[in-house]
Amino acid sequence: MTINKDTVLAALSTVQEPELHKDLVTLGMIRDVMIENDEVSFTVMLTTPACPLKHQIENEARAAVNKIGANKVNVKLDSDVPNDGKLRGLVNATVKNAIAVGSGKGGVGKSTVAVNLAVSLAKLGARVGLLDADIYGPNLPTMIGAPNMPPPANEKLQPAVAYGVKVFSMGYLVEPGKPLIWRGPMLNSAIRQFITDVEWGELDYLIVDLPPGTGDAPLSLAQAMPLSGVVIVTLPQAISLEDASRGLEMFNSLNVPILGVVENMSYLLLPDGSKMDVFGTGGGEKMAAHYNVPFLGKVPMSPAVRIGGDEGKPIVISDPESDTAIALRDISERIAAQVSIHALASSSVPKIEII
């Protein structure tokens, strides 16, 4: 068989993107096809640098081109995060996707998930922002190791930067230790200003750490900024699941896509390798099945999470090979995949010229 651009594309049209369920050519993911004798080179443009199945896609693409007689196949992986198409009213900035991290109650580790999600995506090469929307208890500056923000510039508030993540929080605007005693309309105004008055720049993902509950702040955020979706964090125990279910139902009523459920503090890994189910077991998975949404994974308990949060070193940075860090990285990749699925489902498949 003669190898040319058409035969290469025909071969690659047999390779499916496992989560989008369309072939690579139809999705416009093939770029820069080059043929020299029996050597073929091309780029696969993934929908996220955090694609959890990128190596599977690479291997299947290489095998497909090998089958048409190519002696050597060079596959380059790159990424172009799709825009969910929602208008967010930002001037001179583009936030392609806004991901809220929420729950119906406090103390479930929502901020830990948000911080490690943001840092994990940034480490993989995505442009990431992290917005602390917990107006009454802003603790992300401490947890991510960015206690101060830069001075304003060009009449805009400037986010702090830590581990490649742009960060903004009410904690930068109030005196440490002072309570914020605000009613709903003031919350609404503050959240809108966090979106419009901060120099976010170009972002693939804006991660929003929501306050607990189903009150003014999450409602204001959902109304002020169209969300790509929300991640629900829960503990395995029944009472946490009840509260998390209320949070999930609130976002359903607001027509915000549910990207999935994370079960935090799922178990404690003991020195002998056994697991202790401190808060019960399997609740998050059952909740996801009940609502027919993805179960994104379990995060084991670890003292290193608390230590890292106090010291401003997220566990994916301080102990990247730990079970907890690996679980959080895997969950981050699954969240990114869900965002791509929703973004492409809500708009027509982009037509990308193959050259």
Secondary structure, DSSP 8 states (H G I E B T S, - for coil): ----HHHHHHHHTT-EETTTTEETTTTT-EEEEEEETTEEEEEEEES-TT-TTHHHHHHHHHHHHHTTT-SEEEEEEEE-----------SS-EE--EEEEE-SSSSSSHHHHHHHHHHHHHHTT--EEEEE--SSS--HHHHTT-------BTTBB--EEETTEEEEEGGGTS-TT------HHHHHHHHHHHHHSB---EESEEEEE--SSSSHHHHHHHHHS--SEEEEEE-SSHHHHHHHHHHHHHHHHTT--EEEEEEEEEEEE-TTS-EE-TT-SSHHHHHHHHHT--EEEEEEE-HHHHHHHHHT--HHHHSTTSHHHHHHHHHHHHHHHHHHHHHHHSS--------
